[in-house]
Amino acid sequence: SNPVWYETEYQEELKAAIKEKPAEQQVQMALLATIDKERKFLEFEMEGKIHEIIMAYEEKFQPIYSQIQAVIEGKTTMTSEEEKEVSSLVEPDVWSNRESLPPNEIQEFWFEAMRQNATLAEEITPADEGPLSVLSCIKLRRYKESKNFDLVFEFKPNEYFEETQVIKSFILAREGDPIETKCTPMSWKQGKRQAKSAKESFFDFFSGCAPKAEEKDSKVYNKLVNKLYHDFEIGVVFRDEVIPSLVDFYLGLVEQYDEESVEEEVSEDERN
């Protein structure tokens, strides 16, 4: 049987597209689409299996993420295997004096990792730095039944806003494109809205967005669509880059290339 999306979303569009072609091509177009239908169904099946694998490994990642967060917060109990590995990665005098260097919480760990990401660094203004410095953790929640995901931002009690947890949710289509975002409303404390009042701010990310199809031709709709895709791009950076590679970002080990630098390197290679 055909997947629901094929019956409801695709087939009418396909008929209309075939009708636009010259009459002598329409039977061929319909045959091509019929043959290609099998590929689409296999691709649909493949995506489902990939999602199952992602979910299975996400479950395995969770205890590792918890251990990483515990170390960030200053809890450094180690197994004998971990001691062996850690001692090989630090200078001998640091290892031998570790008892006199009790671990503390690593301040601004998540914020520093964000700043080390090229995409996120462009989003952060000087006015954002104070509010982002109280960020203590970001967690990812995925869903077995869809590609939707949540980003859970946890903050220390602070002088900037009331919330200690802000959840940004991404509702996605079957293909993975964003349809809507939702977000915990933020309650800024009196006199502390400087980041929010900036012309552009990272904290603009912390709001929901739901373009309505009936407003498709309006300026408001276009503005909402731009925000939706911009927020989705940022969400994917957190989901696929910062959260899984948190330690490497903090240590500055992740190599990142912007398009301009890559183009310059290619041009230089071509000249040589």
BALOBA-1460 file (C-alpha; in Angstrom, 3 decimals):
// residues 272
<rec num="1" residu="s" x="0.000" y="0.000" z="0.000"/>
<rec num="2" residu="n" x="1.104" y="3.566" z="-0.606"/>
<rec num="3" residu="p" x="2.395" y="5.643" z="2.333"/>
<rec num="4" residu="v" x="-0.112" y="8.271" z="3.474"/>
<rec num="5" residu="w" x="2.158" y="11.103" z="2.345"/>
<rec num="6" residu="y" x="2.160" y="9.730" z="-1.227"/>
<rec num="7" residu="e" x="-1.627" y="9.664" z="-1.412"/>
<rec num="8" residu="t" x="-2.268" y="13.012" z="0.263"/>
<rec num="9" residu="e" x="0.740" y="15.219" z="-0.494"/>
<rec num="10" residu="y" x="2.396" y="14.028" z="-3.648"/>
<rec num="11" residu="q" x="-0.021" y="12.449" z="-6.082"/>
<rec num="12" residu="e" x="-2.135" y="15.537" z="-6.823"/>
<rec num="13" residu="e" x="1.011" y="17.613" z="-7.361"/>
<rec num="14" residu="l" x="2.327" y="14.903" z="-9.670"/>
<rec num="15" residu="k" x="-0.849" y="14.863" z="-11.770"/>
<rec num="16" residu="a" x="-0.760" y="18.650" z="-12.104"/>
<rec num="17" residu="a" x="2.923" y="18.607" z="-13.114"/>
<rec num="18" residu="i" x="2.340" y="15.926" z="-15.767"/>
<rec num="19" residu="k" x="-0.590" y="17.904" z="-17.163"/>
<rec num="20" residu="e" x="1.746" y="20.861" z="-17.770"/>
<rec num="21" residu="k" x="3.917" y="18.798" z="-20.146"/>
<rec num="22" residu="p" x="3.138" y="18.424" z="-23.882"/>
<rec num="23" residu="a" x="0.395" y="15.847" z="-24.532"/>
<rec num="24" residu="e" x="2.785" y="13.569" z="-26.424"/>
<rec num="25" residu="q" x="5.026" y="13.358" z="-23.321"/>
<rec num="26" residu="q" x="2.379" y="12.854" z="-20.664"/>
<rec num="27" residu="v" x="2.165" y="9.043" z="-20.841"/>
<rec num="28" residu="q" x="5.972" y="8.834" z="-20.695"/>
<rec num="29" residu="m" x="6.054" y="11.234" z="-17.762"/>
<rec num="30" residu="a" x="3.458" y="9.156" z="-15.924"/>
<rec num="31" residu="l" x="5.473" y="5.986" z="-16.626"/>
<rec num="32" residu="l" x="8.677" y="7.618" z="-15.390"/>
<rec num="33" residu="a" x="6.901" y="8.750" z="-12.220"/>
<rec num="34" residu="t" x="5.448" y="5.266" z="-11.707"/>
<rec num="35" residu="i" x="8.889" y="3.662" z="-11.998"/>
<rec num="36" residu="d" x="10.433" y="6.312" z="-9.740"/>
<rec num="37" residu="k" x="7.704" y="5.667" z="-7.178"/>
<rec num="38" residu="e" x="9.495" y="2.460" z="-6.144"/>
<rec num="39" residu="r" x="12.674" y="4.423" z="-5.468"/>
<rec num="40" residu="k" x="10.725" y="6.912" z="-3.364"/>
<rec num="41" residu="f" x="9.230" y="4.118" z="-1.280"/>
<rec num="42" residu="l" x="12.650" y="2.551" z="-0.757"/>
<rec num="43" residu="e" x="14.030" y="5.941" z="0.246"/>
<rec num="44" residu="f" x="11.135" y="6.354" z="2.684"/>
<rec num="45" residu="e" x="11.933" y="2.932" z="4.154"/>
<rec num="46" residu="m" x="15.640" y="3.817" z="4.350"/>
<rec num="47" residu="e" x="14.937" y="7.084" z="6.186"/>
<rec num="48" residu="g" x="12.858" y="5.194" z="8.710"/>
<rec num="49" residu="k" x="15.684" y="2.725" z="9.368"/>
<rec num="50" residu="i" x="18.222" y="5.568" z="9.674"/>
<rec num="51" residu="h" x="15.958" y="7.265" z="12.209"/>
<rec num="52" residu="e" x="15.711" y="4.000" z="14.163"/>
<rec num="53" residu="i" x="19.510" y="3.776" z="14.254"/>
<rec num="54" residu="i" x="19.794" y="7.414" z="15.373"/>
<rec num="55" residu="m" x="17.325" y="6.788" z="18.186"/>
<rec num="56" residu="a" x="19.141" y="3.615" z="19.271"/>
<rec num="57" residu="y" x="22.480" y="5.387" z="19.462"/>
<rec num="58" residu="e" x="20.947" y="8.472" z="21.081"/>
<rec num="59" residu="e" x="19.963" y="6.203" z="23.959"/>
<rec num="60" residu="k" x="23.581" y="4.995" z="24.211"/>
<rec num="61" residu="f" x="24.883" y="8.587" z="24.136"/>
<rec num="62" residu="q" x="22.784" y="9.749" z="27.099"/>
<rec num="63" residu="p" x="24.895" y="8.287" z="29.942"/>
<rec num="64" residu="i" x="28.025" y="9.667" z="28.266"/>
<rec num="65" residu="y" x="26.473" y="13.138" z="28.056"/>
<rec num="66" residu="s" x="25.553" y="12.839" z="31.750"/>
<rec num="67" residu="q" x="29.151" y="11.969" z="32.664"/>
<rec num="68" residu="i" x="30.461" y="14.912" z="30.638"/>
<rec num="69" residu="q" x="28.056" y="17.283" z="32.396"/>
<rec num="70" residu="a" x="29.088" y="15.886" z="35.801"/>
<rec num="71" residu="v" x="32.754" y="16.617" z="35.062"/>
<rec num="72" residu="i" x="31.883" y="20.145" z="33.902"/>
<rec num="73" residu="e" x="30.164" y="20.616" z="37.271"/>
<rec num="74" residu="g" x="33.311" y="19.502" z="39.117"/>
<rec num="75" residu="k" x="32.617" y="15.821" z="39.801"/>
<rec num="76" residu="t" x="35.722" y="13.904" z="38.748"/>
<rec num="77" residu="t" x="35.597" y="10.368" z="40.121"/>
<rec num="78" residu="m" x="37.467" y="8.097" z="37.703"/>
<rec num="79" residu="t" x="37.724" y="4.417" z="36.932"/>
<rec num="80" residu="s" x="41.209" y="2.881" z="36.785"/>
<rec num="81" residu="e" x="41.000" y="2.871" z="32.989"/>
<rec num="82" residu="e" x="40.060" y="6.542" z="32.950"/>
<rec num="83" residu="e" x="42.918" y="7.367" z="35.336"/>
<rec num="84" residu="k" x="45.366" y="5.663" z="32.991"/>
<rec num="85" residu="e" x="44.064" y="7.615" z="29.981"/>
<rec num="86" residu="v" x="43.866" y="10.952" z="31.819"/>
<rec num="87" residu="s" x="47.410" y="10.625" z="33.207"/>
<rec num="88" residu="s" x="48.703" y="10.155" z="29.657"/>
<rec num="89" residu="l" x="47.026" y="13.365" z="28.479"/>
<rec num="90" residu="v" x="48.304" y="15.823" z="31.106"/>
<rec num="91" residu="e" x="51.756" y="16.897" z="32.175"/>
<rec num="92" residu="p" x="53.315" y="14.602" z="34.810"/>
<rec num="93" residu="d" x="53.531" y="17.375" z="37.441"/>
<rec num="94" residu="v" x="49.849" y="18.211" z="36.945"/>
<rec num="95" residu="w" x="48.902" y="14.572" z="37.436"/>
<rec num="96" residu="s" x="51.112" y="14.078" z="40.490"/>
<rec num="97" residu="n" x="49.746" y="17.257" z="42.109"/>
<rec num="98" residu="r" x="46.093" y="16.569" z="41.263"/>
<rec num="99" residu="e" x="45.123" y="16.130" z="44.917"/>
<rec num="100" residu="s" x="46.217" y="19.716" z="45.631"/>
<rec num="101" residu="l" x="44.278" y="20.964" z="42.601"/>
<rec num="102" residu="p" x="40.699" y="20.070" z="43.527"/>
<rec num="103" residu="p" x="38.345" y="20.353" z="40.542"/>
<rec num="104" residu="n" x="35.757" y="23.103" z="40.501"/>
<rec num="105" residu="e" x="32.877" y="23.744" z="38.173"/>
<rec num="106" residu="i" x="34.191" y="24.921" z="34.816"/>
<rec num="107" residu="q" x="32.527" y="28.296" z="34.444"/>
<rec num="108" residu="e" x="30.875" y="29.270" z="31.146"/>
<rec num="109" residu="f" x="31.752" y="25.906" z="29.569"/>
<rec num="110" residu="w" x="28.715" y="25.774" z="27.274"/>
<rec num="111" residu="f" x="28.955" y="29.457" z="26.415"/>
<rec num="112" residu="e" x="32.612" y="29.066" z="25.433"/>
<rec num="113" residu="a" x="31.770" y="26.039" z="23.271"/>
<rec num="114" residu="m" x="29.096" y="28.143" z="21.550"/>
<rec num="115" residu="r" x="31.599" y="30.930" z="20.896"/>
<rec num="116" residu="q" x="33.957" y="28.403" z="19.316"/>
<rec num="117" residu="n" x="31.294" y="27.503" z="16.749"/>
<rec num="118" residu="a" x="31.547" y="29.806" z="13.721"/>
<rec num="119" residu="t" x="27.783" y="29.946" z="13.068"/>
<rec num="120" residu="l" x="26.801" y="30.638" z="16.671"/>
<rec num="121" residu="a" x="29.621" y="33.152" z="17.197"/>
<rec num="122" residu="e" x="28.054" y="35.346" z="14.507"/>
<rec num="123" residu="e" x="24.733" y="35.310" z="16.374"/>
<rec num="124" residu="i" x="26.103" y="36.449" z="19.741"/>
<rec num="125" residu="t" x="26.236" y="40.193" z="20.440"/>
<rec num="126" residu="p" x="28.132" y="41.857" z="23.317"/>
<rec num="127" residu="a" x="24.774" y="42.404" z="25.054"/>
<rec num="128" residu="d" x="24.113" y="38.645" z="24.945"/>
<rec num="129" residu="e" x="27.282" y="37.682" z="26.789"/>
<rec num="130" residu="g" x="26.039" y="38.314" z="30.328"/>
<rec num="131" residu="p" x="22.783" y="36.338" z="29.951"/>
<rec num="132" residu="l" x="24.550" y="33.505" z="28.094"/>
<rec num="133" residu="s" x="27.257" y="33.257" z="30.760"/>
<rec num="134" residu="v" x="24.706" y="31.664" z="33.120"/>
<rec num="135" residu="l" x="23.939" y="28.834" z="30.684"/>
<rec num="136" residu="s" x="24.703" y="25.574" z="32.516"/>
<rec num="137" residu="c" x="23.636" y="22.847" z="30.077"/>
<rec num="138" residu="i" x="21.882" y="22.123" z="26.767"/>
<rec num="139" residu="k" x="20.096" y="18.818" z="26.257"/>
<rec num="140" residu="l" x="18.709" y="17.283" z="23.063"/>
<rec num="141" residu="r" x="15.416" y="15.393" z="22.959"/>
<rec num="142" residu="r" x="14.500" y="13.373" z="19.881"/>
<rec num="143" residu="y" x="11.243" y="11.555" z="19.118"/>
<rec num="144" residu="k" x="10.867" y="7.996" z="17.849"/>
<rec num="145" residu="e" x="7.706" y="8.727" z="15.877"/>
<rec num="146" residu="s" x="8.987" y="11.792" z="13.976"/>
<rec num="147" residu="k" x="12.029" y="13.893" z="13.146"/>
<rec num="148" residu="n" x="10.907" y="16.559" z="15.613"/>
<rec num="149" residu="f" x="13.384" y="17.539" z="18.290"/>
<rec num="150" residu="d" x="13.666" y="19.775" z="21.348"/>
<rec num="151" residu="l" x="16.603" y="21.746" z="22.696"/>
<rec num="152" residu="v" x="16.448" y="22.132" z="26.467"/>
<rec num="153" residu="f" x="18.505" y="25.096" z="27.694"/>
<rec num="154" residu="e" x="19.230" y="25.082" z="31.422"/>
<rec num="155" residu="f" x="20.346" y="28.254" z="33.195"/>
<rec num="156" residu="k" x="21.586" y="28.967" z="36.705"/>
<rec num="157" residu="p" x="19.345" y="31.257" z="38.785"/>
<rec num="158" residu="n" x="20.398" y="34.664" z="37.540"/>
<rec num="159" residu="e" x="19.868" y="38.410" z="37.501"/>
<rec num="160" residu="y" x="18.631" y="38.507" z="33.900"/>
<rec num="161" residu="f" x="15.455" y="36.414" z="33.603"/>
<rec num="162" residu="e" x="13.181" y="34.249" z="35.734"/>
<rec num="163" residu="e" x="13.441" y="30.967" z="33.829"/>
<rec num="164" residu="t" x="16.019" y="28.305" z="34.696"/>
<rec num="165" residu="q" x="14.853" y="26.100" z="31.803"/>
<rec num="166" residu="v" x="13.890" y="27.214" z="28.296"/>
<rec num="167" residu="i" x="12.725" y="24.651" z="25.726"/>
<rec num="168" residu="k" x="12.884" y="25.326" z="21.988"/>
<rec num="169" residu="s" x="10.873" y="22.765" z="20.002"/>
<rec num="170" residu="f" x="11.175" y="22.087" z="16.271"/>
<rec num="171" residu="i" x="8.224" y="20.510" z="14.426"/>
<rec num="172" residu="l" x="9.393" y="19.063" z="11.121"/>
<rec num="173" residu="a" x="7.792" y="17.648" z="7.986"/>
<rec num="174" residu="r" x="8.429" y="14.047" z="6.900"/>
<rec num="175" residu="e" x="11.266" y="15.258" z="4.667"/>
<rec num="176" residu="g" x="12.861" y="17.069" z="7.613"/>
<rec num="177" residu="d" x="11.954" y="20.649" z="6.662"/>
<rec num="178" residu="p" x="10.724" y="22.909" z="9.486"/>
<rec num="179" residu="i" x="6.981" y="23.568" z="9.794"/>
<rec num="180" residu="e" x="6.809" y="25.351" z="13.127"/>
<rec num="181" residu="t" x="8.834" y="26.137" z="16.237"/>
<rec num="182" residu="k" x="7.662" y="26.607" z="19.800"/>
<rec num="183" residu="c" x="9.511" y="28.079" z="22.758"/>
<rec num="184" residu="t" x="9.127" y="28.673" z="26.472"/>
<rec num="185" residu="p" x="8.264" y="32.378" z="26.951"/>
<rec num="186" residu="m" x="11.062" y="34.276" z="28.686"/>
<rec num="187" residu="s" x="10.350" y="36.665" z="31.564"/>
<rec num="188" residu="w" x="13.110" y="39.273" z="31.709"/>
<rec num="189" residu="k" x="13.754" y="40.949" z="35.040"/>
<rec num="190" residu="q" x="13.279" y="44.686" z="35.302"/>
<rec num="191" residu="g" x="16.163" y="46.603" z="33.775"/>
<rec num="192" residu="k" x="17.767" y="43.454" z="32.351"/>
<rec num="193" residu="r" x="16.301" y="43.431" z="28.858"/>
<rec num="194" residu="q" x="19.379" y="44.909" z="27.184"/>
<rec num="195" residu="a" x="20.055" y="41.741" z="25.192"/>
<rec num="196" residu="k" x="16.416" y="41.536" z="24.109"/>
<rec num="197" residu="s" x="16.253" y="45.205" z="23.163"/>
<rec num="198" residu="a" x="19.243" y="44.975" z="20.849"/>
<rec num="199" residu="k" x="18.452" y="45.247" z="17.155"/>
<rec num="200" residu="e" x="19.649" y="41.692" z="16.679"/>
<rec num="201" residu="s" x="20.298" y="39.272" z="19.508"/>
<rec num="202" residu="f" x="20.939" y="35.597" z="20.038"/>
<rec num="203" residu="f" x="17.902" y="35.701" z="22.326"/>
<rec num="204" residu="d" x="15.674" y="36.274" z="19.299"/>
<rec num="205" residu="f" x="16.117" y="32.504" z="18.912"/>
<rec num="206" residu="f" x="14.029" y="31.995" z="22.050"/>
<rec num="207" residu="s" x="10.608" y="32.550" z="20.506"/>
<rec num="208" residu="g" x="8.216" y="30.401" z="18.532"/>
<rec num="209" residu="c" x="7.369" y="30.770" z="14.852"/>
<rec num="210" residu="a" x="4.431" y="29.337" z="12.886"/>
<rec num="211" residu="p" x="3.910" y="30.715" z="9.341"/>
<rec num="212" residu="k" x="0.319" y="30.241" z="8.172"/>
<rec num="213" residu="a" x="-0.296" y="29.096" z="4.594"/>
<rec num="214" residu="e" x="-3.267" y="31.435" z="4.182"/>
<rec num="215" residu="e" x="-0.924" y="34.419" z="4.677"/>
<rec num="216" residu="k" x="1.509" y="33.195" z="2.046"/>
<rec num="217" residu="d" x="1.578" y="36.385" z="-0.028"/>
<rec num="218" residu="s" x="2.048" y="38.787" z="2.893"/>
<rec num="219" residu="k" x="5.249" y="40.427" z="4.141"/>
<rec num="220" residu="v" x="4.546" y="39.006" z="7.596"/>
<rec num="221" residu="y" x="4.520" y="35.473" z="6.170"/>
<rec num="222" residu="n" x="7.864" y="35.972" z="4.411"/>
<rec num="223" residu="k" x="9.374" y="37.380" z="7.596"/>
<rec num="224" residu="l" x="8.123" y="34.405" z="9.616"/>
<rec num="225" residu="v" x="9.431" y="31.907" z="7.055"/>
<rec num="226" residu="n" x="12.863" y="33.567" z="7.155"/>
<rec num="227" residu="k" x="12.884" y="33.367" z="10.959"/>
<rec num="228" residu="l" x="11.666" y="29.755" z="10.872"/>
<rec num="229" residu="y" x="14.501" y="28.611" z="8.615"/>
<rec num="230" residu="h" x="17.088" y="30.747" z="10.397"/>
<rec num="231" residu="d" x="16.096" y="29.288" z="13.777"/>
<rec num="232" residu="f" x="16.094" y="25.794" z="12.262"/>
<rec num="233" residu="e" x="19.649" y="26.330" z="10.983"/>
<rec num="234" residu="i" x="20.729" y="27.358" z="14.496"/>
<rec num="235" residu="g" x="18.843" y="24.423" z="16.012"/>
<rec num="236" residu="v" x="20.608" y="21.978" z="13.687"/>
<rec num="237" residu="v" x="23.983" y="23.468" z="14.676"/>
<rec num="238" residu="f" x="23.193" y="22.690" z="18.310"/>
<rec num="239" residu="r" x="21.767" y="19.247" z="17.477"/>
<rec num="240" residu="d" x="24.449" y="18.043" z="15.048"/>
<rec num="241" residu="e" x="27.543" y="20.005" z="16.059"/>
<rec num="242" residu="v" x="27.727" y="21.639" z="19.482"/>
<rec num="243" residu="i" x="25.990" y="19.029" z="21.650"/>
<rec num="244" residu="p" x="27.703" y="15.910" z="20.215"/>
<rec num="245" residu="s" x="31.115" y="17.627" z="19.857"/>
<rec num="246" residu="l" x="30.896" y="19.803" z="22.974"/>
<rec num="247" residu="v" x="34.331" y="18.892" z="24.381"/>
<rec num="248" residu="d" x="36.110" y="19.410" z="21.073"/>
<rec num="249" residu="f" x="34.448" y="22.798" z="20.584"/>
<rec num="250" residu="y" x="35.465" y="23.939" z="24.072"/>
<rec num="251" residu="l" x="39.049" y="22.821" z="23.429"/>
<rec num="252" residu="g" x="39.087" y="24.555" z="20.028"/>
<rec num="253" residu="l" x="39.759" y="21.293" z="18.178"/>
<rec num="254" residu="v" x="36.949" y="21.539" z="15.621"/>
<rec num="255" residu="e" x="38.111" y="22.865" z="12.261"/>
<rec num="256" residu="q" x="35.500" y="25.023" z="10.608"/>
<rec num="257" residu="y" x="35.546" y="26.522" z="7.171"/>
<rec num="258" residu="d" x="33.418" y="29.338" z="5.873"/>
<rec num="259" residu="e" x="32.537" y="29.456" z="2.189"/>
<rec num="260" residu="e" x="34.756" y="32.468" z="1.469"/>
<rec num="261" residu="s" x="37.904" y="30.845" z="2.903"/>
<rec num="262" residu="v" x="37.205" y="27.612" z="1.000"/>
<rec num="263" residu="e" x="36.700" y="29.549" z="-2.247"/>
<rec num="264" residu="e" x="39.959" y="31.440" z="-1.645"/>
<rec num="265" residu="e" x="41.844" y="28.171" z="-1.090"/>
<rec num="266" residu="v" x="40.358" y="26.661" z="-4.245"/>
<rec num="267" residu="s" x="41.310" y="29.741" z="-6.283"/>
<rec num="268" residu="e" x="44.860" y="29.619" z="-4.881"/>
<rec num="269" residu="d" x="45.158" y="25.922" z="-5.784"/>
<rec num="270" residu="e" x="43.900" y="26.613" z="-9.306"/>
<rec num="271" residu="r" x="46.487" y="29.393" z="-9.773"/>
<rec num="272" residu="n" x="49.252" y="27.041" z="-8.688"/>
